[in-house]
Amino acid sequence: MAGKDFALAELFLFDGTAEALADVGAAETAVYRKGDLIYDGADCPRALGVLLRGNAEALSPAREAAVLSSFGPGAVFGAAALFGMQQPYVSRIRAVTDCTVRFLPEAMLEQMFLRHPRTALNYIAFLSSRVRLLNGKIAVLEQNDAEGRLYRYLTENCDENGRLPARMTMTRLAATLNMGRTSLYRAMESLSKKKLIVRKDGETEVMK
């Protein structure tokens, strides 16, 4: 299911400054079929993509099968390609279902930031949240406690989809890491709360 369609007016950029919405009235809307590449390093517009309808996923630039994240209506992508040096986009975005995307070009955003400073602050807040998430991952990787050891092991030993092999039971994992099952479960719970891993139906998936 693609879920409820997303209205551009709900985007974080327009929080507290709805009048700025008029500045993106001419933004391009594109439709993609299931399986289409929306964004990749070889062909990506210098624009912030807003997913209005459907589901998509970010793929590793090196491995076709490695899904870094999945997202639905309201998600944005392409920020890493804006306001900087001409560098290839970090990951590829692929349509999981039929998708509708609104592209807000860099030049359009720049003019909007100048005309409506609140949108610039909203954008900075969005980027800051991304940096905090990355810093949180780095901090966990540097820890030497049970949580840090577990997270390092998971990131180094998961498959191309971010999952541990099914044969790696909790008992075997605890023995591998030389820790008690209670400590292991506590570390798992902590990583889950930080949204660094997802535990579902007995499987562990690392959110990259």
VEXNUTI-396317 format. One record per residue (C-alpha): z, y, x; residue in one letter. Coordinates in steps of 0.5 Angstrom, whole numbers, padded with zeros to 4 digits, always signed. Each point is the difference from the previous one (the first is absolute). Layout:
N
ZYXA ...
//
This chain:
208
+0000+0000+0000M -0002+0007+0003A +0006+0003-0004G +0000+0007-0003K -0005+0005+0002D +0003+0006+0004F -0002+0007-0001A -0001+0005+0005L +0005+0005-0002A +0006-0005+0001E -0002+0000+0008L +0006+0002+0004F -0005+0006+0003L +0001+0003-0007F +0007+0000-0001D +0003+0006-0002G -0007+0004+0001T -0004-0003-0006A -0005+0006+0001E -0002-0003+0006A -0004-0005-0004L -0006+0004-0001A -0001+0001+0007D -0002-0008+0000V -0005+0000-0006G -0006-0001+0004A +0003-0006+0004A -0005-0006+0000E +0002-0006-0004T -0003-0007+0002A +0000-0007-0003V +0001-0006+0004Y -0001-0007-0002R +0005-0006+0002K -0001-0002+0007G -0003+0007+0002D +0002+0004+0006L +0003+0007-0002I +0002+0002+0007Y -0001-0002+0007D -0001+0002+0007G -0007+0000+0001A -0001+0004-0007D +0005+0004-0003C +0000+0007-0003P +0005+0005+0003R +0004+0000-0007A +0006-0002-0003L -0002-0006-0005G +0004+0000-0006V +0000-0007-0004L -0001+0002-0007L -0001-0007-0003R +0000-0007+0003G +0003-0004+0006N -0001+0001+0007A +0002-0003+0007E +0001+0003+0007A -0003-0005+0005L +0001-0001+0007S -0006+0003+0004P +0000-0006+0005A +0001-0006-0005R -0004+0000-0007E +0006-0005-0003A +0006+0005+0002A +0002+0004-0006V +0005+0005+0002L +0001+0003-0007S -0002+0000-0007S +0000+0005-0005F -0001+0003-0007G -0002+0006-0004P +0003+0006+0003G +0000-0002+0008A -0003+0004+0005V -0004-0002+0006F -0004+0004+0006G +0006+0005+0002A -0001-0003+0007A -0007+0002+0001A +0002+0008-0002L +0001+0006+0004F +0000-0003+0007G -0005-0003+0005M -0006-0003-0002Q +0003-0007+0000Q -0002-0007-0004P +0004-0001-0006Y +0006-0005+0002V -0001-0005-0006S -0005-0002-0005R +0000+0000-0007I -0003-0005-0005R +0000+0000-0007A +0004-0006-0003V -0003+0002-0007T -0005+0005-0003D +0003+0006+0003C -0001+0008-0002T +0002+0004+0006V +0000+0008+0000R -0001+0003+0007F +0003+0007+0002L -0004+0002+0006P +0004+0003+0006E -0003+0007-0001A +0002+0000-0007M +0007-0002+0002L +0000+0006+0005E -0002+0005-0005Q +0005-0003-0005M +0006+0001+0005F -0002+0007+0002L -0001+0002-0008R +0006-0004-0002H +0006-0001+0006P +0004-0005-0005R -0006-0005+0001T +0001+0000+0008A +0007-0001-0001L -0001-0006-0004N -0005-0003+0005Y +0005+0001+0005I +0005-0003-0004A -0004-0006-0001F -0002-0001+0008L +0007+0001+0001S +0002-0006-0004S -0005-0004+0003R +0003+0002+0007V +0007-0002-0002R -0003-0007-0002L -0003-0001+0006L +0006+0002+0004N +0004-0005-0004G -0004-0005+0002K +0000+0002+0007I +0008+0000+0000A +0001-0007-0003V -0005-0003+0005L +0004+0003+0006E +0007-0002-0003Q +0003-0006+0003N +0004-0003-0006D -0002-0005-0005A -0004+0005-0004E -0004+0002+0006G -0001-0007+0003R -0002-0003-0006L -0005+0006-0001Y -0003-0001+0007R -0001-0007-0002Y -0003+0001-0006L -0005+0005+0002T -0002-0004+0006E -0001-0007-0004N -0003+0002-0006C -0007-0002-0002D -0006+0005-0001E +0003+0001-0007N +0007+0002+0002G +0003-0007-0002R +0004-0005+0004L -0003-0007+0000P +0003-0004-0006A +0003-0005+0004R +0005+0005+0003M +0006-0001-0004T +0006+0004+0000M +0004-0005+0003T -0006-0001+0006R +0000+0008+0000L +0007+0001+0001A +0000-0006+0006A -0006+0004+0003T +0004+0006+0000L +0007-0003+0002N +0003+0003-0006M +0004-0002-0006G -0003-0001-0006R +0005+0005-0003T -0002+0005+0005S -0008-0001-0001L +0001+0001-0008Y +0003+0006+0002R -0005+0003+0004A -0005-0002-0005M +0003+0003-0005E +0001+0007+0004S -0008-0001+0002L -0002-0001-0007S +0004+0007-0002K -0003+0004+0005K -0007-0003-0003K -0002-0003+0007L -0001-0007-0003I -0001-0003-0007V +0004-0007-0002R -0004-0003-0006K +0000-0007-0002D +0003-0003+0007G -0005+0004+0004E +0001+0006+0005T -0005+0005+0001E +0000+0006+0005V -0002+0006-0003M -0004+0004+0006K 
//
